[in-house]
Amino acid sequence: RFSCMKEICDRLEILYKDPPFPSTDQSLFYKRQPPPGLCVLS
C-alpha cells in the first residue's frame, strides 16, 4: 500500500501529506525546539 501511494506521488510530483500526523513543530519535536538550520518544505 505504501509503495502504491509513493508511486502515485512520484508520478504526480507531489509530496504526501498525512492529515492525522501533520509535519508541524508540535508533531515532529515533542518537547524541544527544532534544531537550527532545519529545512522546512511547504
HELIX and SHEET records of a PDB file:
HELIX    1   1 PHE A    2  LEU A   12  1                                  11    
HELIX    2   2 ASP A   25  LEU A   28  1                                   4    
END                                                                             
